[in-house]
């Protein structure tokens, strides 16, 4: 697999009771979509969370996070999570809550 199965299972568990969430294979990993909008996912170097520009600074204060540069360029509004973030249930859920707040406010596709 091109991603960590443990990371995937952690997100699946965290999102199990969230309405409107589906999994989709994308970019060599798995992406979770909420109401048709990209929310978070896992890939070969960890995971990503779509928190939006306004919540990005707060998200980057969570241990195990960093700016996302999936294409070797900064991707505003997206934050990368590493093994440290995924191992800490509280921090992973804080990051996911930021992503859900941002994406949940978007119109459904």
BAFI-3210 file (N, C-alpha, C; in Angstrom, 3 decimals, decimal comma, padded with zeros to 6 digits):
// residues 109
n [1|2|3|4|5|6|7|8|9|10|11|12|13|14|15|16|17|18|19|20|21|22|23|24|25|26|27|28|29|30|31|32|33|34|35|36|37|38|39|40|41|42|43|44|45|46|47|48|49|50|51|52|53|54|55|56|57|58|59|60|61|62|63|64|65|66|67|68|69|70|71|72|73|74|75|76|77|78|79|80|81|82|83|84|85|86|87|88|89|90|91|92|93|94|95|96|97|98|99|100|101|102|103|104|105|106|107|108|109]
n.u [000,837|000,350|000,154|-000,214|-001,887|-002,800|-003,119|-005,204|-007,271|-007,576|-008,637|-010,973|-012,329|-012,603|-014,315|-016,594|-019,210|-019,952|-022,030|-022,573|-020,036|-017,718|-015,396|-012,715|-010,550|-007,643|-004,891|-002,952|-003,598|-006,033|-008,886|-011,088|-014,290|-016,570|-019,848|-019,325|-017,052|-013,495|-012,085|-010,155|-007,328|-005,215|-001,861|001,257|003,218|002,077|-000,625|-003,354|-005,137|-007,869|-008,140|-008,616|-007,700|-008,107|-008,056|-005,632|-003,254|-003,880|-004,145|-001,526|-000,264|-000,690|000,923|002,946|002,103|002,454|003,133|001,494|002,946|002,510|002,902|005,426|005,152|003,816|000,583|-001,949|-004,287|-004,349|-003,097|-000,435|-000,187|001,844|003,344|003,439|001,238|-000,909|-000,657|-001,484|-004,462|-006,078|-004,892|-005,068|-007,828|-008,442|-007,336|-008,892|-011,375|-011,039|-010,820|-013,352|-014,945|-014,283|-014,774|-017,372|-018,824|-018,949|-020,747|-022,628|-021,609]
n.v [-001,189|002,313|003,954|004,399|001,919|001,988|004,721|005,231|003,643|004,937|007,437|006,529|005,468|007,814|009,259|007,773|008,306|010,577|012,358|012,233|011,558|010,040|007,617|007,929|006,900|008,603|010,342|008,343|007,552|007,524|009,469|011,349|012,480|015,052|015,693|015,899|017,457|017,713|016,566|015,258|012,990|010,130|009,420|008,480|009,801|010,422|012,147|014,335|017,367|019,412|022,519|025,139|028,574|030,425|028,887|027,697|028,572|027,983|025,203|024,490|024,739|022,444|019,614|017,626|018,505|020,209|022,599|021,911|020,532|019,037|019,056|020,026|022,660|025,146|024,557|026,435|026,450|023,741|021,177|019,142|015,998|014,085|010,942|011,353|013,038|011,372|009,330|010,398|010,535|012,684|015,007|014,386|014,302|016,951|018,255|017,145|018,150|020,864|020,696|019,649|021,759|023,746|022,550|021,688|024,015|024,611|024,722|021,853|019,534]
n.w [000,000|-000,542|001,604|005,166|006,813|009,437|009,926|008,154|009,264|011,723|010,940|009,707|011,927|013,479|011,867|011,648|012,621|011,294|009,272|005,731|004,793|002,640|001,285|-001,034|-003,604|-004,286|-005,714|-005,157|-002,626|000,015|000,177|002,184|001,688|002,426|002,122|-000,586|-000,750|-000,403|002,577|004,322|004,371|003,631|002,649|001,061|002,632|005,034|006,230|005,260|005,908|005,286|006,203|005,635|004,974|007,090|009,431|009,383|010,741|013,427|013,171|012,523|014,930|016,291|017,542|015,399|012,987|009,811|007,190|004,159|001,324|-001,003|-003,769|-003,900|-003,567|-001,439|-000,162|000,391|003,081|003,464|005,576|006,608|008,256|010,418|011,596|014,380|014,871|014,062|015,915|018,302|019,723|020,673|019,516|016,783|016,508|017,161|014,951|012,944|013,715|013,134|010,350|009,738|010,602|008,753|006,177|006,557|006,478|003,845|000,709|-000,297|-002,802]
ca.u [000,000|001,090|-000,178|-000,226|-003,224|-003,184|-003,623|-006,506|-008,238|-007,823|-009,573|-012,266|-012,978|-012,958|-015,374|-017,657|-020,526|-020,102|-022,924|-022,135|-018,626|-017,402|-013,988|-012,445|-009,133|-007,116|-003,473|-002,185|-004,018|-007,472|-009,388|-012,438|-015,070|-017,743|-020,823|-018,718|-015,857|-012,350|-011,968|-008,867|-006,945|-003,907|-001,019|002,496|004,054|001,298|-002,010|-003,621|-006,388|-008,254|-008,602|-008,863|-006,663|-008,356|-007,752|-004,335|-002,309|-004,272|-003,837|-000,070|000,184|-000,901|002,140|002,904|001,579|003,334|002,530|001,393|003,649|002,350|003,457|006,673|004,775|002,874|-000,824|-002,689|-005,526|-004,146|-002,054|000,086|-000,040|002,823|003,085|003,197|-000,140|-001,830|-000,529|-002,117|-005,895|-006,603|-004,396|-005,653|-009,241|-008,461|-007,089|-010,075|-012,447|-010,793|-011,165|-014,807|-015,526|-014,092|-015,461|-018,786|-019,441|-018,978|-021,949|-022,477|-021,457]
ca.v [000,000|003,569|004,747|003,647|001,386|002,448|006,089|005,125|003,123|005,979|008,395|005,844|005,413|009,180|009,776|006,768|008,864|011,854|012,246|012,770|011,251|008,856|007,421|007,932|006,753|009,792|010,694|007,242|007,345|007,537|010,780|011,376|013,599|015,362|016,375|016,090|018,302|017,066|016,836|014,792|011,755|009,532|009,184|007,780|010,499|010,742|012,474|015,747|017,885|020,670|023,368|026,494|029,565|031,077|027,973|027,077|028,897|027,177|023,805|024,300|024,710|021,081|018,817|016,645|019,107|021,123|023,090|020,893|020,853|017,798|019,250|020,769|024,061|025,283|024,465|027,170|025,862|022,316|020,904|017,779|015,356|012,996|009,825|011,891|013,518|010,243|008,504|011,086|010,614|014,030|015,955|014,030|014,718|018,426|018,606|016,742|019,090|022,077|020,392|019,514|023,103|024,457|021,880|021,625|025,295|024,739|024,137|020,478|019,374]
ca.w [000,000|-000,627|002,783|006,413|007,102|010,768|009,766|007,493|010,230|012,721|010,351|009,536|013,242|013,882|010,992|011,528|012,919|010,602|008,117|004,452|004,525|001,836|000,943|-002,467|-003,935|-004,978|-005,571|-004,581|-001,247|000,246|000,579|002,732|001,182|003,235|001,267|-001,889|-000,648|000,208|004,010|004,829|003,722|003,904|001,478|001,413|003,609|006,228|005,959|005,015|006,429|004,646|007,303|005,148|005,301|008,378|010,532|009,130|011,811|014,586|012,862|012,534|016,327|016,791|017,332|014,319|011,755|009,073|005,950|003,117|000,081|-001,755|-005,106|-003,649|-003,369|-000,336|-000,537|001,424|003,547|003,702|006,561|006,613|009,558|010,390|012,506|015,719|014,913|013,969|017,113|019,428|019,409|020,935|018,516|015,483|016,532|017,093|013,560|012,197|014,064|012,348|008,955|009,654|010,737|007,482|005,066|006,887|006,128|002,386|000,085|-000,787|-004,258]
c.u [000,884|000,807|-000,224|-001,657|-003,717|-003,735|-005,027|-007,571|-008,572|-008,820|-010,949|-013,040|-013,457|-014,153|-016,603|-019,055|-020,779|-020,931|-022,279|-020,698|-018,514|-015,902|-013,839|-010,943|-008,702|-005,618|-002,640|-002,520|-005,522|-007,856|-010,785|-013,105|-016,260|-018,664|-020,220|-017,464|-014,737|-012,200|-010,580|-008,505|-005,593|-003,181|000,324|003,361|003,295|-000,153|-002,174|-005,000|-006,657|-008,900|-008,947|-007,809|-006,857|-007,999|-006,361|-003,331|-002,598|-003,918|-002,341|000,516|000,020|000,353|001,940|002,349|002,634|002,581|002,526|002,093|003,673|002,974|004,780|006,437|003,769|001,445|-001,638|-004,009|-005,462|-002,975|-001,713|000,145|000,916|002,447|002,755|001,740|-001,125|-001,785|-001,245|-003,590|-006,448|-006,168|-004,962|-007,106|-009,384|-008,287|-008,315|-011,249|-012,279|-011,191|-012,684|-015,493|-015,433|-014,944|-016,972|-019,541|-019,558|-020,278|-021,657|-022,355|-022,387]
c.v [001,257|004,476|003,823|003,208|001,828|003,859|006,072|004,662|004,159|007,008|007,764|005,822|006,797|009,713|008,873|007,346|010,208|011,660|012,839|012,485|009,967|008,801|007,396|007,773|007,963|009,908|009,603|006,969|007,261|008,913|010,597|012,654|013,796|016,229|016,755|016,949|017,557|017,524|016,496|013,517|011,259|009,313|008,664|008,495|010,897|010,973|013,956|016,096|019,228|021,553|024,782|027,466|030,175|030,197|027,353|027,349|028,077|025,706|023,538|024,327|023,321|020,257|017,754|017,187|019,982|021,595|021,975|021,381|019,615|017,890|020,019|022,271|024,091|025,258|025,156|026,490|024,370|022,137|019,420|017,266|014,189|011,908|010,301|012,351|012,348|009,360|009,102|011,316|012,018|015,031|015,671|014,498|016,242|018,879|018,285|017,679|020,404|021,855|020,294|020,874|023,856|023,834|021,821|022,904|025,507|024,180|022,724|020,488|018,313]
c.w [000,000|000,567|003,990|006,739|008,482|010,735|009,161|008,479|011,297|012,186|010,147|010,861|013,670|013,099|010,911|011,737|012,245|009,334|006,863|004,082|003,715|001,609|-000,570|-002,678|-004,752|-004,718|-004,909|-003,133|-001,170|000,769|001,157|002,256|002,115|002,397|-000,087|-001,908|000,078|001,656|004,535|004,080|004,172|002,584|001,963|002,448|004,870|005,883|005,716|005,526|005,767|005,712|006,856|005,648|006,682|009,573|010,423|010,252|013,054|014,373|012,952|013,943|016,943|016,510|016,248|013,018|011,103|007,829|004,915|001,858|-000,818|-003,141|-005,069|-003,591|-002,236|-000,871|000,557|001,774|003,806|004,660|006,505|008,051|009,458|011,396|013,919|015,867|014,923|015,209|018,317|019,102|019,594|019,868|017,138|015,420|016,541|015,646|012,708|012,482|013,299|010,890|008,792|009,774|009,410|006,369|005,318|006,549|004,617|001,834|-000,413|-002,302|-004,751]
res [x|x|x|x|x|x|x|x|x|x|x|x|x|x|x|x|x|x|x|x|x|x|x|x|x|x|x|x|x|x|x|x|x|x|x|x|x|x|x|x|x|x|x|x|x|x|x|x|x|x|x|x|x|x|x|x|x|x|x|x|x|x|x|x|x|x|x|x|x|x|x|x|x|x|x|x|x|x|x|x|x|x|x|x|x|x|x|x|x|x|x|x|x|x|x|x|x|x|x|x|x|x|x|x|x|x|x|x|x]
***
